[in-house]
């Protein structure tokens, strides 16, 4: 009876381990390759293929040698392979990240996650064969083992997404998975030698886990690495290459900096694409209530309430940890005119009243890996238009080229806003000579056209006047409108090299 429970326990742990590795694998790859549907597809495909190979290998292996010690050895090897992921994923991903994202994500998944999952896949056929004493019970045993393994997978899925990754982080969780696989090996093993090896590996994992918990000093060489339910966040203090000034950066995507603050002047808005957002106060006759979708480090939110003393700002930011980071690391204090709602931007807009806002700012798009497609589509833009008042202004920060094949995402988003708003302008933030290279591009969509954007009257702010002067009133419309049914954003961004 004890041996049966031990074998079922091994099946449960192996099922949980496979799903934890699948979910955590995306976080591990995200730092170098992003977390787009391409990365998810690669991880899921490779792990399913690896498990299939494991089932086949396990079936042949157990038919030749139906012994518990062999199952224990397979689980022990799985634990070793998981431990190797924890120690070596960064240099491996650093080398692979230079490849095409589809090739890189698939290669990284194969190298890092295939060996462990092949060994995990060995478990179910071994458990079925070791529990089977007569042919007449084969169906019951096989079904029970499958059920137990699936329950383990369910536990691993919810445990990883809701508890383990936010609590421990993407690297530390690997040590936990390895330790549980060692436990499964101990449960399956009847031999003293195998148990001794498993215990020895467990003793090696414990100090490694403790070392991974060591606090880091925030600097360029020692960034703070934080896992949340929605992001893998890296914080670092470094020097801005353009200005030579000390900055603090927040990165959730491998293709660029998402938030940046000058350490010598925290109140100064460092990102030029966010300074363009200040135009809304010039374009709307009575800016009194605005919405920001994608709060990030709340740098623009802080700037907005400082420059508009009579206006209110709502922020829809899905990740509550980002708000905590903004308070702790980016000098963002609470303000009675600033309300942060930890909710998906589209859901928040859908629940808002008609004509509630003077302006809506969208700053939720990074690079290909973190563009939430449901915020880009015509259906979303229609909701934004609905919640704006009659003089409403929508401003959207997009990372894309303007012209050429690398600009398809920007042109698709322009076409989408143009299908809803009567007046749409494009403000590229890069050098006009390099319009075919990815850059920050701000779209300005208006319900009523503004004389300011038609060259009269002139604006006193030199920087804002420069943005107006660099605007484009039209772009080539060679891509279709984005909709909930058709939004191939990843393909557009892969073509752009992002």
For each residue, the residues with C-beta under 8 A, 3 or more apart:
1: 4 5
2: 5 6
3: 6 7 68 190
4: 1 7 8 131
5: 1 2 8 9
6: 2 3 9 10 187 188
7: 3 4 10 11 68 71 127 130 131 187 188
8: 4 5 11 12 127 144 145 148
9: 5 6 12 13 184 187
10: 6 7 13 14 71 75 123 127 184 185 187 188
11: 7 8 14 15 123 124 127 145 148 149 152
12: 8 9 15 16 148 149 151 152 155
13: 9 10 16 17 152 180 181 183 184 187
14: 10 11 17 18 75 78 120 123 124 149 152 181 184
15: 11 12 18 19 148 149 150 151 152 153 156
16: 12 13 19 20 152 153 155 156 159 180
17: 13 14 20 21 78 82 116 120 152 156 177 180 181
18: 14 15 21 22 47 51 117 120 121 153 156
19: 15 16 22 23 152 153 154 156 157 160
20: 16 17 23 24 156 157 159 160 164 173 177
21: 17 18 24 25 47 82 113 116 117 120 177
22: 18 19 25 26 43 44 47
23: 19 20 26 27 156 157 160 161 165
24: 20 21 27 28 160 164 165 170 173 174 177
25: 21 22 28 29 43 47 109 112 113
26: 22 23 29 30 35 39 40 43
27: 23 24 30 35 165 170 227 232
28: 24 25 31 85 89 93 112 170 171
29: 25 26 32 33 34 35 39 42 43 93 105 108 109
30: 26 27 33 34 35 39 232 253 254 369
31: 28 90 93 232 234 254
32: 29 93 94 96 97 108 254
33: 29 30 39 93 96 97 101 104 105 108 254 369
34: 29 30 39 101 253 254 255 367 368 369 370
35: 26 27 29 30 39 40 232 369 370
36: 39 40 101 368 369 370 371 490 493
37: 40 41 490
38: 41 42 101 102 105 368 490 494
39: 26 29 30 33 34 35 36 42 43 101 105 369
40: 26 35 36 37 43 44
41: 37 38 44 45 105
42: 29 38 39 45 46 102 105 106 108 109
43: 22 25 26 29 39 40 46 47 105 109 113
44: 22 40 41 47 48
45: 41 42 48 49 106 109
46: 42 43 49 50 106 109 110 113 114 117
47: 18 21 22 25 43 44 50 51 109 113 117
48: 44 45 51 52
49: 45 46 52 53 114
50: 46 47 53 54 113 114 115 116 117 118 121
51: 18 47 48 54 55 117 118 120 121
52: 48 49 55 56 121
53: 49 50 56 57 118 121
54: 50 51 57 58 117 118 119 120 121 122 123
55: 51 52 58 59 121 122 124 125
56: 52 53 59 60
57: 53 54 60 61 118 121 122
58: 54 55 61 62 74 121 122 123 124 125 126
59: 55 56 62 63 125
60: 56 57 63 64
61: 57 58 64 65 70 74 122 126
62: 58 59 65 66 70 71 125 126 129 130
63: 59 60 66 129
64: 60 61
65: 61 62 70
66: 62 63 126 129 130
67: 70 71
68: 3 7 71 72 130 188 189 190 191
69: 72 73 189 190 191 194
70: 61 62 65 67 73 74 126
71: 7 10 62 67 68 74 75 122 123 126 127 130 188
72: 68 69 75 76 185 186 188 189 190 191 194 198
73: 69 70 76 77 185 194
74: 58 61 70 71 77 78 119 122 123 126
75: 10 14 71 72 78 79 119 120 123 181 182 184 185 188
76: 72 73 79 80 181 182 185 194 197 198 201
77: 73 74 80 81 115 119
78: 14 17 74 75 81 82 116 117 119 120 181
79: 75 76 82 83 178 179 181 182 185 198 201
80: 76 77 83 84 178 201
81: 77 78 84 85 115 116 119
82: 17 21 78 79 85 86 116 174 177 178 181
83: 79 80 86 87 174 175 178 201 204 205 208
84: 80 81 87 88
85: 28 81 82 88 89 112 113 116 174
86: 82 83 89 171 174 175 178 208 212
87: 83 84 208
88: 84 85 91 92
89: 28 85 86 92 93 112 171
90: 31 93 94
91: 88 94 95
92: 88 89 95 96 108 111 112
93: 28 29 31 32 33 89 90 96 97 108 112
94: 32 90 91 97
95: 91 92 98
96: 32 33 92 93 99 104 107 108 111
97: 32 33 93 94 104 254
98: 95 104
99: 96 103 104 107
100: 103 104 494
101: 33 34 36 38 39 104 105 368 494
102: 38 42 105 106 494
103: 99 100 106 107
104: 33 96 97 98 99 100 101 107 108
105: 29 33 38 39 41 42 43 101 102 108 109
106: 42 45 46 102 103 109 110
107: 96 99 103 104 110 111
108: 29 32 33 42 92 93 96 104 105 111 112
109: 25 29 42 43 45 46 47 105 106 112 113 114
110: 46 106 107 113 114
111: 92 96 107 108 114
112: 25 28 85 89 92 93 108 109
113: 21 25 43 46 47 50 85 109 110 116 117
114: 46 49 50 109 110 111 117 118
115: 50 77 81 118 119
116: 17 21 50 78 81 82 85 113 119 120
117: 18 21 46 47 50 51 54 78 113 114 120 121
118: 50 51 53 54 57 114 115 121 122
119: 54 74 75 77 78 81 115 116 122
120: 14 17 18 21 51 54 75 78 116 117 123 181
121: 18 50 51 52 53 54 55 57 58 117 118 124
122: 54 55 57 58 61 71 74 118 119 125 126
123: 10 11 14 54 58 71 74 75 120 126 127 149 184
124: 11 14 55 58 121 127 128 145 146 149
125: 55 58 59 62 122 128 129
126: 58 61 62 66 70 71 74 122 123 129 130
127: 7 8 10 11 71 123 124 130 131 145
128: 124 125 131 132 138 141 142 145
129: 62 63 66 125 126 132
130: 7 62 66 68 71 126 127
131: 4 7 127 128 141 145
132: 128 129 135 137 138 141
133: 137
134: 137
135: 132 138
136:
137: 132 133 134 140 141
138: 128 132 135 141 142
139: 142 143
140: 137 143 144
141: 128 131 132 137 138 144 145
142: 128 138 139 145 146
143: 139 140 146 147
144: 8 140 141 147 148
145: 8 11 124 127 128 131 141 142 148 149
146: 124 142 143 149 150
147: 143 144 150 151
148: 8 11 12 15 144 145 151 152
149: 11 12 14 15 123 124 145 146 152 153
150: 15 146 147 153 154
151: 12 15 147 148 154 155
152: 11 12 13 14 15 16 17 19 148 149 155 156
153: 15 16 18 19 149 150 156 157
154: 19 150 151 157 158
155: 12 16 151 152 158 159
156: 15 16 17 18 19 20 23 152 153 159 160
157: 19 20 23 153 154 160 161
158: 154 155 161 162 163
159: 16 20 155 156 162 163 164
160: 19 20 23 24 156 157 163 164 165 173
161: 23 157 158 165 229
162: 158 159 166 229
163: 158 159 160 166 167
164: 20 24 159 160 167 168 173 176
165: 23 24 27 160 161 168 169 170 173 227 229
166: 162 163 227 228 229 321
167: 163 164
168: 164 165 172 173 176 227
169: 165 172 173 212 225 226 227
170: 24 27 28 165 173 174 227 232
171: 28 86 89 174 175 212 225
172: 168 169 175 176 209 212 213
173: 20 24 160 164 165 168 169 170 176 177
174: 24 82 83 85 86 170 171 177 178
175: 83 86 171 172 178 179 205 208 209 212
176: 164 168 172 173 179 180 209
177: 17 20 21 24 82 173 174 180 181
178: 79 80 82 83 86 174 175 181 182 201 205
179: 79 175 176 182 183 202 205 206 209
180: 13 16 17 176 177 183 184
181: 13 14 17 75 76 78 79 82 120 177 178 184 185
182: 75 76 79 178 179 185 186 198 199 201 202 205
183: 13 179 180 186 187 202
184: 9 10 13 14 75 123 180 181 187 188
185: 10 72 73 75 76 79 181 182 188 189 194 198
186: 72 182 183 189 195 198 199
187: 6 7 9 10 13 183 184
188: 6 7 10 68 71 72 75 184 185
189: 68 69 72 185 186 194 195 198
190: 3 68 69 72 194
191: 68 69 72 194 195
192: 195 196
193: 196 197
194: 69 72 73 76 185 189 190 191 197 198
195: 186 189 191 192 198 199
196: 192 193 199 200
197: 76 193 194 200 201
198: 72 76 79 182 185 186 189 194 195 201 202
199: 182 186 195 196 202 203
200: 196 197 203 204
201: 76 79 80 83 178 182 197 198 204 205
202: 179 182 183 198 199 205 206
203: 199 200 206 207
204: 83 200 201 207 208
205: 83 175 178 179 182 201 202 208 209
206: 179 202 203 209 210
207: 203 204 210 211
208: 83 86 87 175 204 205 211 212
209: 172 175 176 179 205 206 212 213
210: 206 207 213 214
211: 207 208 214
212: 86 169 171 172 175 208 209
213: 172 209 210
214: 210 211
215:
216: 222 223 224 225
217: 222
218: 222 223 224 235 236 237 248 329
219: 222 223 236 237 238
220: 223 236 237 238 239
221:
222: 216 217 218 219 236
223: 216 218 219 220 234 235 236
224: 216 218 234 235 236
225: 169 171 216 232 233 234
226: 169 232 233 234 235 321 325
227: 27 165 166 168 169 170 231 232 233
228: 166 231 232 233 319 320 321 322
229: 161 162 165 166 319 321
230: 318 319 321
231: 227 228 252 319 321 322
232: 27 30 31 35 170 225 226 227 228 252
233: 225 226 227 228 250 251 252 321 322 325
234: 31 223 224 225 226 249 250 251 252
235: 218 223 224 226 248 249 250 251 325 329
236: 218 219 220 222 223 224 248 249 251
237: 218 219 220 246 247 248 249 263
238: 219 220 246 247 249
239: 220 244 245 246 247
240: 243 244 245 246 247 260 262 270
241: 244
242:
243: 240
244: 239 240 241
245: 239 240 262 263 264
246: 237 238 239 240 262 263 264
247: 237 238 239 240 260 261 262 263 270
248: 218 235 236 237 260 261 263 329 330
249: 234 235 236 237 238 257 259 260
250: 233 234 235 257 258 259 260 296 297 325 329 330
251: 233 234 235 236 254 256 257 258
252: 231 232 233 234 258 366 370
253: 30 34 256 258 366 367 369 370
254: 30 31 32 33 34 97 251 367 369
255: 34 366 367 368 369 399 498
256: 251 253 366 367 399
257: 249 250 251 260
258: 250 251 252 253 296 297 366
259: 249 250 271 296 297 299 330
260: 240 247 248 249 250 257 270 271 299
261: 247 248 266 270 297 299 330 331
262: 240 245 246 247 265 266 268 270
263: 237 245 246 247 248 266
264: 245 246
265: 262 268
266: 261 262 263 330 331
267: 302 306 331
268: 262 265
269: 274 275 299 300 303
270: 240 247 260 261 262 299
271: 259 260 274 275 299
272: 275 276 429 440
273: 276 277 397 429 440 442
274: 269 271 277 299 300 303 363 397
275: 269 271 272 278 463 464 467
276: 272 273 279 395 427 429 442 464 467
277: 273 274 280 300 304 361 363 395 397 442
278: 275 281 282 303 307 461 464
279: 276 282 283 395 444 464 467 468
280: 277 283 284 287 290 358 359 361 393 395
281: 278 284 287 307 308
282: 278 279 452 459 461 464
283: 279 280 393 444 446 450 452 453
284: 280 281 287 358 359 391 392 393
285: 391
286: 358 391
287: 280 281 284 290 308 311 358 359
288: 310 311 312 358
289: 311 312 313 314 356 357 358
290: 280 287 304 308 311 312 313 314 357 358 359 360 361
291: 313 314 315 316 348 349 352 356 357 359 360 361 387
292: 295 300 301 304 313 314 315 316 361 363
293: 316 345 348 349 360 361 362 363 364 375
294: 316 317 345 362 363 364 365
295: 292 298 301 315 316 317 322 323 326 340
296: 250 258 259 299 300 317 322 326 363
297: 250 258 259 261 322 325 326 329 330 332
298: 295 301 302 315 323 326 330 332 338 340
299: 259 260 261 269 270 271 274 296 302 303 326 330 332
300: 269 274 277 292 296 303 304 361 363
301: 292 295 298 304 305 313 315 332 338 340
302: 267 298 299 305 306 331 332 333 335 338
303: 269 274 278 299 300 306 307
304: 277 290 292 300 301 307 308 311 313 338
305: 301 302 308 309 311 313 335 337 338
306: 267 302 303 309
307: 278 281 303 304
308: 281 287 290 304 305 311 313
309: 305 306
310: 288
311: 287 288 289 290 304 305 308 337 358
312: 288 289 290 337 338 339
313: 289 290 291 292 301 304 305 308 337 338 339
314: 289 290 291 292 339 341 348 357
315: 291 292 295 298 301 338 339 340 341
316: 291 292 293 294 295 341 343 344 345 348 349
317: 294 295 296 320 322 323 340 341 342
318: 230 342 343 344 345
319: 228 229 230 231 322 323 342
320: 228 317 323 324 342
321: 166 226 228 229 230 231 233 324 325
322: 228 231 233 295 296 297 317 319 325 326
323: 295 298 317 319 320 326 327 340 342
324: 320 321 327 328
325: 226 233 235 250 297 321 322 328 329 330
326: 295 296 297 298 299 322 323 329 330 332
327: 323 324 330 332 333 334
328: 324 325
329: 218 235 248 250 297 325 326
330: 248 250 259 261 266 297 298 299 325 326 327
331: 261 266 267 302
332: 297 298 299 301 302 326 327
333: 302 327
334: 327 338
335: 302 305 338
336:
337: 305 311 312 313
338: 298 301 302 304 305 312 313 315 334 335
339: 312 313 314 315
340: 295 298 301 315 317 323
341: 314 315 316 317 348
342: 317 318 319 320 323
343: 316 318 347 348
344: 316 318 347 348
345: 293 294 316 318 348 349 362 364 372 375
346: 349 350 374 375 380 383
347: 343 344 350 351
348: 291 293 314 316 341 343 344 345 351 352
349: 291 293 316 345 346 352 360 380 383 384 387
350: 346 347 383
351: 347 348
352: 291 348 349 356 357 387
353: 356 387
354: 386 387
355: 386 387 388 389 390 392
356: 289 291 352 353 387 389
357: 289 290 291 314 352 360 387 388 389 392
358: 280 284 286 287 288 289 290 311 388 389 391 392 393
359: 280 284 287 290 291 388 392 393 394 395
360: 290 291 293 349 357 384 387 388 392 393 394 395
361: 277 280 290 291 292 293 300 394 395 396 397
362: 293 294 345 365 375 384 394 395 396 397
363: 274 277 292 293 294 296 300 397
364: 293 294 345 372 375
365: 294 362 370 371 372 375 376 396 397 398 399
366: 252 253 255 256 258 369 370 371 399
367: 34 253 254 255 256 370 371 399 438 493 498
368: 34 36 38 101 255 371 489 490 493 494 496 498
369: 30 33 34 35 36 39 253 254 255 366
370: 34 35 36 252 253 365 366 367
371: 36 365 366 367 368 375 376 409 489 490 493
372: 345 364 365 375 376
373: 376 377 482 487 489
374: 346 377 380 484
375: 293 345 346 362 364 365 371 372 380
376: 365 371 372 373 380 412 413 416 482 487 489
377: 373 374 380 381 416 482 483 484 487
378: 381 382 416 419 420 481 482 483 484
379: 382 383 483 484
380: 346 349 374 375 376 377 383 384
381: 377 378 384 385 394 416 417 419 420 421 445
382: 378 379 385 386 420
383: 346 349 350 379 380 386 387
384: 349 360 362 380 381 387 388 394 420
385: 381 382 388 392 394 420 421 447
386: 354 355 382 383
387: 291 349 352 353 354 355 356 357 360 383 384
388: 355 357 358 359 360 384 385 392 393 394 447
389: 355 356 357 358 392
390: 355 447 448
391: 284 285 286 358 447 448
392: 284 355 357 358 359 360 385 388 389 446 447
393: 280 283 284 358 359 360 388 444 445 446 447
394: 359 360 361 362 381 384 385 388 417 421 443 444 445 446
395: 276 277 279 280 359 360 361 362 442 443 444 445
396: 361 362 365 413 417 442 443 445
397: 273 274 277 361 362 363 365 440 441 442
398: 365 409 410 413 440 441 442 443
399: 255 256 365 366 367 438 439 440 441 498
400: 406 407 408 409 410 413 438 439 441 492 493 496
401: 404 406 407 410 435 436 437 438 439 496
402: 407 410 411 426 428 435 436 439 441 472 475
403: 407 435 436 475 476
404: 401 407 435 436
405: 408 495 496
406: 400 401 436 437 438 495 496 497
407: 400 401 402 403 404 410 411 435 436 475 496
408: 400 405 411 412 478 479 492 495 496
409: 371 398 400 412 413 489 492 493 496
410: 398 400 401 402 407 413 414 426 441 443 475
411: 402 407 408 414 415 475 476 477 478 479
412: 376 408 409 415 416 479 480 481 482 489 492
413: 376 396 398 400 409 410 416 417 443 482
414: 410 411 417 418 424 426 443 475 477
415: 411 412 418 419 477 479 480 481 482
416: 376 377 378 381 412 413 419 420 481 482
417: 381 394 396 413 414 420 421 424 443 445
418: 414 415 421 424 477
419: 378 381 415 416 481
420: 378 381 382 384 385 416 417 445
421: 381 385 394 417 418 424 445 446 447
422: 446 447 449
423: 445 446 447 448 449 450 453
424: 414 417 418 421 443 444 445 446
425: 443 444 445 446 453 471 472 473
426: 402 410 414 441 442 443 444 471 472 473 475
427: 276 441 442 443 444 467 468 470 471 472
428: 402 432 435 439 441 470 472
429: 272 273 276 439 440 441 442
430: 434 435 437 439 440
431: 434
432: 428 435 470
433:
434: 430 431 437 439
435: 401 402 403 404 407 428 430 432
436: 401 402 403 404 406 407
437: 401 406 430 434
438: 367 399 400 401 406 496 497 498
439: 399 400 401 402 428 429 430 434
440: 272 273 397 398 399 429 430
441: 397 398 399 400 402 410 426 427 428 429
442: 273 276 277 395 396 397 398 426 427 429 467
443: 394 395 396 398 410 413 414 417 424 425 426 427
444: 279 283 393 394 395 424 425 426 427 453 471
445: 381 393 394 395 396 417 420 421 423 424 425
446: 283 392 393 394 421 422 423 424 425 449 450 453
447: 385 388 390 391 392 393 421 422 423
448: 390 391 423
449: 422 423 446 453 454
450: 283 423 446 453 454
451: 454 456 457
452: 282 283 456 457 459 468
453: 283 423 425 444 446 449 450 468 471
454: 449 450 451
455:
456: 451 452
457: 451 452
458: 465
459: 282 452 464 465 468
460: 465
461: 278 282 464 465
462: 465 466
463: 275 466 467
464: 275 276 278 279 282 459 461 467 468
465: 458 459 460 461 462 468 469
466: 462 463 469 470
467: 275 276 279 427 442 463 464 470 471
468: 279 427 452 453 459 464 465 471
469: 465 466
470: 427 428 432 466 467
471: 425 426 427 444 453 467 468
472: 402 425 426 427 428 475
473: 425 426
474:
475: 402 403 407 410 411 414 426 472
476: 403 411
477: 411 414 415 418
478: 408 411
479: 408 411 412 415 492
480: 412 415 486
481: 378 412 415 416 419
482: 373 376 377 378 412 413 415 416 486 487 489
483: 377 378 379 486 487
484: 374 377 378 379 487
485:
486: 480 482 483
487: 373 376 377 482 483 484
488: 491 492
489: 368 371 373 376 409 412 482 492 493
490: 36 37 38 368 371 493 494
491: 488 494 495
492: 400 408 409 412 479 488 489 495 496
493: 36 367 368 371 400 409 489 490 496 498
494: 38 100 101 102 368 490 491 497 498
495: 405 406 408 491 492
496: 368 400 401 405 406 407 408 409 438 492 493
497: 406 438 494
498: 255 367 368 399 438 493 494
